[in-house]
C-alpha cells in the first residue's frame, strides 16, 4: 500500500509543481503579483510537502497501513482545499458568496493541519529503514 501512496503523492506533487511554476511565470510575464500568496502556498504545501511525504513512504515502512491511507487522503484533500480555498477567497474568480469561499478555505486548511498531525504520528510508527540494494 505504501508504494501506491508514494507514487500517488509524488504525482499529485508534480501537478502542484507545474501549477506553481505556471503561476510564477504568469506573474513575471504580466508584472502583476496578485497570485503571490497562492503561488507560494501551492509550491510549499502542494509541491514540497506532498512530494516529501511521497518520498518518506518510499524510504520507510510504516507499521499501520491504515494510517498511511488516512494521511494520504488528508494530504491530498488538504492541499487542494487550502490552495483552492485561498484562490477562491482572495481572487473571487467565480463570484461565489464570500461565506462559501471562507468556509472552503478554512476546511481545507484544517484538513491540511490534520494531515500534518497525522504525519507526526506516522513518523513515530515506522519500522527500521528499508535496505537499499546495491548494484555490484
PyMOL CGO cylinders between C-alpha atoms (Angstrom):
from pymol import cmd
from pymol.cgo import CYLINDER

trace = [
    CYLINDER, 0.00, 0.00, 0.00, 2.85, 2.40, 0.76, 0.3, 1, 1, 1, 1, 1, 1,
    CYLINDER, 2.85, 2.40, 0.76, 4.28, 2.04, -2.73, 0.3, 1, 1, 1, 1, 1, 1,
    CYLINDER, 4.28, 2.04, -2.73, 0.91, 3.09, -4.15, 0.3, 1, 1, 1, 1, 1, 1,
    CYLINDER, 0.91, 3.09, -4.15, 0.70, 6.07, -1.80, 0.3, 1, 1, 1, 1, 1, 1,
    CYLINDER, 0.70, 6.07, -1.80, 4.29, 7.06, -2.50, 0.3, 1, 1, 1, 1, 1, 1,
    CYLINDER, 4.29, 7.06, -2.50, 3.75, 7.35, -6.25, 0.3, 1, 1, 1, 1, 1, 1,
    CYLINDER, 3.75, 7.35, -6.25, 0.28, 8.86, -5.82, 0.3, 1, 1, 1, 1, 1, 1,
    CYLINDER, 0.28, 8.86, -5.82, 1.62, 11.65, -3.60, 0.3, 1, 1, 1, 1, 1, 1,
    CYLINDER, 1.62, 11.65, -3.60, 4.60, 12.28, -5.89, 0.3, 1, 1, 1, 1, 1, 1,
    CYLINDER, 4.60, 12.28, -5.89, 2.30, 12.55, -8.93, 0.3, 1, 1, 1, 1, 1, 1,
    CYLINDER, 2.30, 12.55, -8.93, -0.04, 14.97, -7.11, 0.3, 1, 1, 1, 1, 1, 1,
    CYLINDER, -0.04, 14.97, -7.11, 3.03, 16.98, -6.07, 0.3, 1, 1, 1, 1, 1, 1,
    CYLINDER, 3.03, 16.98, -6.07, 4.19, 17.12, -9.69, 0.3, 1, 1, 1, 1, 1, 1,
    CYLINDER, 4.19, 17.12, -9.69, 0.83, 18.60, -10.72, 0.3, 1, 1, 1, 1, 1, 1,
    CYLINDER, 0.83, 18.60, -10.72, 1.13, 21.20, -7.94, 0.3, 1, 1, 1, 1, 1, 1,
    CYLINDER, 1.13, 21.20, -7.94, 4.69, 21.96, -9.08, 0.3, 1, 1, 1, 1, 1, 1,
    CYLINDER, 4.69, 21.96, -9.08, 3.51, 22.55, -12.64, 0.3, 1, 1, 1, 1, 1, 1,
    CYLINDER, 3.51, 22.55, -12.64, 0.67, 24.82, -11.48, 0.3, 1, 1, 1, 1, 1, 1,
    CYLINDER, 0.67, 24.82, -11.48, 3.01, 26.74, -9.16, 0.3, 1, 1, 1, 1, 1, 1,
    CYLINDER, 3.01, 26.74, -9.16, 5.62, 27.20, -11.89, 0.3, 1, 1, 1, 1, 1, 1,
    CYLINDER, 5.62, 27.20, -11.89, 2.94, 28.34, -14.33, 0.3, 1, 1, 1, 1, 1, 1,
    CYLINDER, 2.94, 28.34, -14.33, 1.60, 30.90, -11.82, 0.3, 1, 1, 1, 1, 1, 1,
    CYLINDER, 1.60, 30.90, -11.82, 5.14, 32.17, -11.26, 0.3, 1, 1, 1, 1, 1, 1,
    CYLINDER, 5.14, 32.17, -11.26, 5.76, 32.62, -14.96, 0.3, 1, 1, 1, 1, 1, 1,
    CYLINDER, 5.76, 32.62, -14.96, 2.34, 34.23, -15.38, 0.3, 1, 1, 1, 1, 1, 1,
    CYLINDER, 2.34, 34.23, -15.38, 3.09, 36.76, -12.64, 0.3, 1, 1, 1, 1, 1, 1,
    CYLINDER, 3.09, 36.76, -12.64, 6.51, 37.52, -14.13, 0.3, 1, 1, 1, 1, 1, 1,
    CYLINDER, 6.51, 37.52, -14.13, 5.03, 37.96, -17.61, 0.3, 1, 1, 1, 1, 1, 1,
    CYLINDER, 5.03, 37.96, -17.61, 2.20, 40.24, -16.55, 0.3, 1, 1, 1, 1, 1, 1,
    CYLINDER, 2.20, 40.24, -16.55, 4.12, 42.17, -13.90, 0.3, 1, 1, 1, 1, 1, 1,
    CYLINDER, 4.12, 42.17, -13.90, 1.23, 41.58, -11.50, 0.3, 1, 1, 1, 1, 1, 1,
    CYLINDER, 1.23, 41.58, -11.50, 1.92, 39.73, -8.28, 0.3, 1, 1, 1, 1, 1, 1,
    CYLINDER, 1.92, 39.73, -8.28, -1.70, 39.25, -7.20, 0.3, 1, 1, 1, 1, 1, 1,
    CYLINDER, -1.70, 39.25, -7.20, -1.22, 35.46, -7.15, 0.3, 1, 1, 1, 1, 1, 1,
    CYLINDER, -1.22, 35.46, -7.15, 1.88, 35.63, -4.93, 0.3, 1, 1, 1, 1, 1, 1,
    CYLINDER, 1.88, 35.63, -4.93, 0.36, 34.08, -1.75, 0.3, 1, 1, 1, 1, 1, 1,
    CYLINDER, 0.36, 34.08, -1.75, -1.45, 31.39, -3.74, 0.3, 1, 1, 1, 1, 1, 1,
    CYLINDER, -1.45, 31.39, -3.74, 1.70, 30.66, -5.77, 0.3, 1, 1, 1, 1, 1, 1,
    CYLINDER, 1.70, 30.66, -5.77, 3.77, 30.34, -2.58, 0.3, 1, 1, 1, 1, 1, 1,
    CYLINDER, 3.77, 30.34, -2.58, 1.29, 28.00, -0.89, 0.3, 1, 1, 1, 1, 1, 1,
    CYLINDER, 1.29, 28.00, -0.89, 0.90, 25.84, -3.98, 0.3, 1, 1, 1, 1, 1, 1,
    CYLINDER, 0.90, 25.84, -3.98, 4.67, 25.35, -4.08, 0.3, 1, 1, 1, 1, 1, 1,
    CYLINDER, 4.67, 25.35, -4.08, 5.26, 24.91, -0.35, 0.3, 1, 1, 1, 1, 1, 1,
    CYLINDER, 5.26, 24.91, -0.35, 2.21, 22.83, 0.52, 0.3, 1, 1, 1, 1, 1, 1,
    CYLINDER, 2.21, 22.83, 0.52, 1.38, 21.15, -2.77, 0.3, 1, 1, 1, 1, 1, 1,
    CYLINDER, 1.38, 21.15, -2.77, 4.81, 20.63, -4.24, 0.3, 1, 1, 1, 1, 1, 1,
    CYLINDER, 4.81, 20.63, -4.24, 7.27, 20.47, -1.35, 0.3, 1, 1, 1, 1, 1, 1,
    CYLINDER, 7.27, 20.47, -1.35, 5.22, 18.90, 1.45, 0.3, 1, 1, 1, 1, 1, 1,
    CYLINDER, 5.22, 18.90, 1.45, 3.29, 16.39, -0.65, 0.3, 1, 1, 1, 1, 1, 1,
    CYLINDER, 3.29, 16.39, -0.65, 6.47, 15.38, -2.52, 0.3, 1, 1, 1, 1, 1, 1,
    CYLINDER, 6.47, 15.38, -2.52, 8.32, 14.93, 0.78, 0.3, 1, 1, 1, 1, 1, 1,
    CYLINDER, 8.32, 14.93, 0.78, 5.58, 12.68, 2.11, 0.3, 1, 1, 1, 1, 1, 1,
    CYLINDER, 5.58, 12.68, 2.11, 5.72, 10.58, -1.05, 0.3, 1, 1, 1, 1, 1, 1,
    CYLINDER, 5.72, 10.58, -1.05, 9.48, 10.14, -0.70, 0.3, 1, 1, 1, 1, 1, 1,
    CYLINDER, 9.48, 10.14, -0.70, 9.10, 9.31, 3.00, 0.3, 1, 1, 1, 1, 1, 1,
    CYLINDER, 9.10, 9.31, 3.00, 6.71, 6.48, 2.16, 0.3, 1, 1, 1, 1, 1, 1,
    CYLINDER, 6.71, 6.48, 2.16, 9.22, 5.16, -0.36, 0.3, 1, 1, 1, 1, 1, 1,
    CYLINDER, 9.22, 5.16, -0.36, 12.02, 5.10, 2.22, 0.3, 1, 1, 1, 1, 1, 1,
    CYLINDER, 12.02, 5.10, 2.22, 10.30, 3.92, 5.40, 0.3, 1, 1, 1, 1, 1, 1,
    CYLINDER, 10.30, 3.92, 5.40, 7.96, 1.09, 6.30, 0.3, 1, 1, 1, 1, 1, 1,
    CYLINDER, 7.96, 1.09, 6.30, 5.04, 2.25, 8.45, 0.3, 1, 1, 1, 1, 1, 1,
    CYLINDER, 5.04, 2.25, 8.45, 3.61, -0.23, 10.97, 0.3, 1, 1, 1, 1, 1, 1,
    CYLINDER, 3.61, -0.23, 10.97, -0.01, 0.84, 10.42, 0.3, 1, 1, 1, 1, 1, 1,
    CYLINDER, -0.01, 0.84, 10.42, -1.05, 0.86, 6.74, 0.3, 1, 1, 1, 1, 1, 1,
    CYLINDER, -1.05, 0.86, 6.74, -4.45, 2.43, 7.52, 0.3, 1, 1, 1, 1, 1, 1,
    CYLINDER, -4.45, 2.43, 7.52, -2.63, 5.43, 8.98, 0.3, 1, 1, 1, 1, 1, 1,
    CYLINDER, -2.63, 5.43, 8.98, -0.81, 5.86, 5.65, 0.3, 1, 1, 1, 1, 1, 1,
    CYLINDER, -0.81, 5.86, 5.65, -4.15, 5.71, 3.82, 0.3, 1, 1, 1, 1, 1, 1,
    CYLINDER, -4.15, 5.71, 3.82, -5.81, 8.32, 6.08, 0.3, 1, 1, 1, 1, 1, 1,
    CYLINDER, -5.81, 8.32, 6.08, -2.76, 10.56, 5.96, 0.3, 1, 1, 1, 1, 1, 1,
    CYLINDER, -2.76, 10.56, 5.96, -2.55, 10.31, 2.16, 0.3, 1, 1, 1, 1, 1, 1,
    CYLINDER, -2.55, 10.31, 2.16, -6.16, 11.33, 1.63, 0.3, 1, 1, 1, 1, 1, 1,
    CYLINDER, -6.16, 11.33, 1.63, -5.97, 14.15, 4.17, 0.3, 1, 1, 1, 1, 1, 1,
    CYLINDER, -5.97, 14.15, 4.17, -2.77, 15.39, 2.50, 0.3, 1, 1, 1, 1, 1, 1,
    CYLINDER, -2.77, 15.39, 2.50, -4.34, 15.48, -0.96, 0.3, 1, 1, 1, 1, 1, 1,
    CYLINDER, -4.34, 15.48, -0.96, -7.67, 16.94, 0.14, 0.3, 1, 1, 1, 1, 1, 1,
    CYLINDER, -7.67, 16.94, 0.14, -5.99, 19.42, 2.49, 0.3, 1, 1, 1, 1, 1, 1,
    CYLINDER, -5.99, 19.42, 2.49, -3.50, 20.67, -0.10, 0.3, 1, 1, 1, 1, 1, 1,
    CYLINDER, -3.50, 20.67, -0.10, -6.24, 21.10, -2.71, 0.3, 1, 1, 1, 1, 1, 1,
    CYLINDER, -6.24, 21.10, -2.71, -8.65, 22.58, -0.18, 0.3, 1, 1, 1, 1, 1, 1,
    CYLINDER, -8.65, 22.58, -0.18, -6.21, 25.09, 1.28, 0.3, 1, 1, 1, 1, 1, 1,
    CYLINDER, -6.21, 25.09, 1.28, -4.83, 26.34, -2.03, 0.3, 1, 1, 1, 1, 1, 1,
    CYLINDER, -4.83, 26.34, -2.03, -8.18, 26.21, -3.82, 0.3, 1, 1, 1, 1, 1, 1,
    CYLINDER, -8.18, 26.21, -3.82, -9.89, 27.95, -0.92, 0.3, 1, 1, 1, 1, 1, 1,
    CYLINDER, -9.89, 27.95, -0.92, -7.19, 30.59, -0.82, 0.3, 1, 1, 1, 1, 1, 1,
    CYLINDER, -7.19, 30.59, -0.82, -7.69, 31.21, -4.54, 0.3, 1, 1, 1, 1, 1, 1,
    CYLINDER, -7.69, 31.21, -4.54, -11.48, 31.44, -4.13, 0.3, 1, 1, 1, 1, 1, 1,
    CYLINDER, -11.48, 31.44, -4.13, -11.18, 33.72, -1.10, 0.3, 1, 1, 1, 1, 1, 1,
    CYLINDER, -11.18, 33.72, -1.10, -8.55, 36.15, -2.37, 0.3, 1, 1, 1, 1, 1, 1,
    CYLINDER, -8.55, 36.15, -2.37, -9.34, 36.28, -6.09, 0.3, 1, 1, 1, 1, 1, 1,
    CYLINDER, -9.34, 36.28, -6.09, -13.15, 35.77, -6.03, 0.3, 1, 1, 1, 1, 1, 1,
    CYLINDER, -13.15, 35.77, -6.03, -12.97, 34.29, -9.58, 0.3, 1, 1, 1, 1, 1, 1,
    CYLINDER, -12.97, 34.29, -9.58, -16.41, 32.67, -9.65, 0.3, 1, 1, 1, 1, 1, 1,
    CYLINDER, -16.41, 32.67, -9.65, -18.44, 35.27, -7.82, 0.3, 1, 1, 1, 1, 1, 1,
    CYLINDER, -18.44, 35.27, -7.82, -19.35, 32.79, -5.08, 0.3, 1, 1, 1, 1, 1, 1,
    CYLINDER, -19.35, 32.79, -5.08, -20.67, 34.08, -1.77, 0.3, 1, 1, 1, 1, 1, 1,
    CYLINDER, -20.67, 34.08, -1.77, -17.80, 35.14, 0.47, 0.3, 1, 1, 1, 1, 1, 1,
    CYLINDER, -17.80, 35.14, 0.47, -19.05, 32.86, 3.26, 0.3, 1, 1, 1, 1, 1, 1,
    CYLINDER, -19.05, 32.86, 3.26, -18.73, 29.82, 0.97, 0.3, 1, 1, 1, 1, 1, 1,
    CYLINDER, -18.73, 29.82, 0.97, -15.20, 30.78, -0.07, 0.3, 1, 1, 1, 1, 1, 1,
    CYLINDER, -15.20, 30.78, -0.07, -14.17, 31.36, 3.53, 0.3, 1, 1, 1, 1, 1, 1,
    CYLINDER, -14.17, 31.36, 3.53, -15.58, 28.03, 4.73, 0.3, 1, 1, 1, 1, 1, 1,
    CYLINDER, -15.58, 28.03, 4.73, -13.88, 26.22, 1.81, 0.3, 1, 1, 1, 1, 1, 1,
    CYLINDER, -13.88, 26.22, 1.81, -10.60, 27.90, 2.76, 0.3, 1, 1, 1, 1, 1, 1,
    CYLINDER, -10.60, 27.90, 2.76, -10.95, 27.10, 6.48, 0.3, 1, 1, 1, 1, 1, 1,
    CYLINDER, -10.95, 27.10, 6.48, -11.99, 23.47, 5.94, 0.3, 1, 1, 1, 1, 1, 1,
    CYLINDER, -11.99, 23.47, 5.94, -9.10, 22.97, 3.50, 0.3, 1, 1, 1, 1, 1, 1,
    CYLINDER, -9.10, 22.97, 3.50, -6.60, 24.48, 5.92, 0.3, 1, 1, 1, 1, 1, 1,
    CYLINDER, -6.60, 24.48, 5.92, -7.95, 22.46, 8.84, 0.3, 1, 1, 1, 1, 1, 1,
    CYLINDER, -7.95, 22.46, 8.84, -7.75, 19.26, 6.79, 0.3, 1, 1, 1, 1, 1, 1,
    CYLINDER, -7.75, 19.26, 6.79, -4.14, 20.08, 5.94, 0.3, 1, 1, 1, 1, 1, 1,
    CYLINDER, -4.14, 20.08, 5.94, -3.35, 20.76, 9.60, 0.3, 1, 1, 1, 1, 1, 1,
    CYLINDER, -3.35, 20.76, 9.60, -4.82, 17.36, 10.48, 0.3, 1, 1, 1, 1, 1, 1,
    CYLINDER, -4.82, 17.36, 10.48, -2.65, 15.86, 7.74, 0.3, 1, 1, 1, 1, 1, 1,
    CYLINDER, -2.65, 15.86, 7.74, 0.48, 17.34, 9.30, 0.3, 1, 1, 1, 1, 1, 1,
    CYLINDER, 0.48, 17.34, 9.30, -0.55, 15.98, 12.72, 0.3, 1, 1, 1, 1, 1, 1,
    CYLINDER, -0.55, 15.98, 12.72, -1.15, 12.55, 11.18, 0.3, 1, 1, 1, 1, 1, 1,
    CYLINDER, -1.15, 12.55, 11.18, 2.29, 12.69, 9.60, 0.3, 1, 1, 1, 1, 1, 1,
    CYLINDER, 2.29, 12.69, 9.60, 3.82, 13.27, 13.02, 0.3, 1, 1, 1, 1, 1, 1,
    CYLINDER, 3.82, 13.27, 13.02, 2.03, 10.11, 14.19, 0.3, 1, 1, 1, 1, 1, 1,
    CYLINDER, 2.03, 10.11, 14.19, 3.31, 8.27, 11.09, 0.3, 1, 1, 1, 1, 1, 1,
    CYLINDER, 3.31, 8.27, 11.09, 6.92, 9.21, 11.88, 0.3, 1, 1, 1, 1, 1, 1,
    CYLINDER, 6.92, 9.21, 11.88, 6.58, 7.57, 15.28, 0.3, 1, 1, 1, 1, 1, 1,
    CYLINDER, 6.58, 7.57, 15.28, 5.22, 4.36, 13.78, 0.3, 1, 1, 1, 1, 1, 1,
    CYLINDER, 5.22, 4.36, 13.78, 7.96, 3.37, 11.35, 0.3, 1, 1, 1, 1, 1, 1,
    CYLINDER, 7.96, 3.37, 11.35, 9.85, 0.12, 11.01, 0.3, 1, 1, 1, 1, 1, 1,
    CYLINDER, 9.85, 0.12, 11.01, 13.62, 0.19, 10.54, 0.3, 1, 1, 1, 1, 1, 1,
    CYLINDER, 13.62, 0.19, 10.54, 14.67, 1.82, 7.27, 0.3, 1, 1, 1, 1, 1, 1,
    CYLINDER, 14.67, 1.82, 7.27, 14.33, -0.20, 4.07, 0.3, 1, 1, 1, 1, 1, 1,
    CYLINDER, 14.33, -0.20, 4.07, 17.62, -1.57, 2.81, 0.3, 1, 1, 1, 1, 1, 1,
    CYLINDER, 17.62, -1.57, 2.81, 18.96, -0.06, -0.38, 0.3, 1, 1, 1, 1, 1, 1,
    CYLINDER, 18.96, -0.06, -0.38, 20.06, -2.73, -2.84, 0.3, 1, 1, 1, 1, 1, 1,
    CYLINDER, 20.06, -2.73, -2.84, 23.50, -2.02, -4.25, 0.3, 1, 1, 1, 1, 1, 1,
    CYLINDER, 23.50, -2.02, -4.25, 24.41, -2.98, -7.80, 0.3, 1, 1, 1, 1, 1, 1,
    CYLINDER, 24.41, -2.98, -7.80, 27.63, -4.96, -7.88, 0.3, 1, 1, 1, 1, 1, 1,
]
cmd.load_cgo(trace, "trace")
